[in-house]
Amino acid sequence: MKSRNTRVRSKVVALLVSLTALWAFAGYVTFREGLNILWVTVTANNIGIPLDEVTAALDEERKLSVAYASGDDAAGAQLPAARQATDDTIAQLKRMASGRLVDWAASDDLKQRLADFYDELESLPDLRESIDSHSLRGLPVVQRFVTIVDSAFLVNRSLASWDDKGLAQTTNALVNIVYARELMSREDAIISGAIAAGELSAAERSTFSQIVGTRRFLHNSATAGLTGDLRDRLEEIHASPTYRQFETAENAIMAAGTGIGVDVATWRSAADEMSTSLREFEHAAVEETIQQATPVIIGTVARLVLLGVLGLAAVIASIIISITTARNLVRQLERLRNAARDLASYRLPRVVERLQAGEQVDVKQEAPPLEFGNDEIGQVGQAFNQVQETAIRVAVEQAEL
């Protein structure tokens, strides 16, 4: 009976373990959603935002560097301050990205891409020296900066890792918009160098045309990836006179056979206004994305709390009920076992001895019914009551014969 009791207890324990495992798995899935939101927030605040400052500083330094290398002394006068701004934003990024919480939140892919970006930044001092010595000018200067900035955008794309499909789609679209603005900045750098040099080479015009095609593609794909108010705002920007003026200037530059193809004032006005307009849109889009994420965050936290509290309460209640039921079950089985042993080892032999001695035996008194309840164990107990009564009655009748 001990082995049977052990098996009963084992089955109850297995049932409780299965229930607990199911609750733990559901809790893990919900907890993972909440943790994903937390980690995305941590990496966005400590890597994404300072990284955006770094790329903005690199864009400004690139434009001034190309102009200075092409002979613009005014740009050269502004270059030291721009370089210092770049160095300050890089130091801030490294400081914010080195925290322990960021180390927990960042994926292996993000860490590797961030390390690659740091490696690319090591080439910045040599690049600056080449610019100062005028051994590098024009398009090669742009391309050297592009290598660094592209590495930064690889880091940026690793940040867009929402589990929620809607938020992930919106975030990817915003990354494309930011990269499209970066391509616009590359166009501006090439034209700034051409303005300083007084001409646009065939290689520069070809590169400019390729950048324009990629930028327009990214703007169109980003528009398709957005929904609601964000999409309407971006479409308004694309339909604005400023954007049409900028595209007209691009077309004029690409179509020109010689020279730059557009006057300095027209280009500078269109480029600066578009850069400002897109930056304002990006900031508004980020705020709206955060507002869009708020219900998701609240829903995830609510599910986590509900699952944690109610699920744990259900598990505890199940444990208590199962343990109580198992104890009652084992207790009834032990009573049944002891009654059977008492009948076989003591009461039935005693009845036989009394009958052999000629004594009168009351069957009801010698076989009192045991109470086991009305459940399945109780039904077995009732059957045992009949068995012991029949055994003693048969013994009495045999003695009378």
Disulfide bonds with the S-S distance in Angstrom:
none
